[in-house]
């Protein structure tokens, strides 16, 4: 007996296409990373970007 939450055999659930807002988020994030790298060079880059990535991930999770 199949699981009740499984799609029927033969059906395909395609992943949704990324929206324009998601693509814009990625472009902005890469731009911020590049700007921070130019400002602080290699010394503080990993610390700053790590913190920003955690904040961004938390924001996207709760959004």
N, C-alpha and C positions, 0 to 999 in steps of 0.2 A: 504494500500500500504506500503510495507516495506521501511525502510530507505535505501538510496542508498549506504551507507558505511557499512551496516551490512552484515555479511556473510549469505549465504542462509540457510534456516532452515535445520537442520539435519547434518550440517557440524560442525566439532569441530576444533577449533584453539588451538592446544596444545602449552603450553609455551615452549620456547627453553630450551634445556639442558644447564646447566652452563658449560662454557669452562674451560679448564685447567688453563688459565690465571686468570679467576675470582676466582677459588679455591686458586690459589697461592697468589692472592691479600689478601684473607681472612686470610690465614696462616701467611703471613708477618704482617698483621695488628694486629693479636692476639699476635704474637711474640714481636712486638714493644710495645704493651700495657703491656705485662708481664715484659719486661725489664724496662720500665718507672716505673711501680709499685714497682719493686725491688729497683730502684735507689732513688725514692723520698718518698716511703711509702704512707700512706693514705693521708697525709696532702696536697700534691700538685697534687695528681693523677687525681682528677676530673677536675681540671683546665687545666692541660696539655693535658689529653686525650680529653677533650671537644674541645680544640683548634685544636688538630690534626684531630679529627673527622670532624670538619667543613672544614678544609683545604682539607682533603681527599674527602669529599662529593663534594666540589667545583671542585676539579680536575676531579673527575669521571663525573660530570655533563658536563663539557666542553670538555671532551675527545671524 
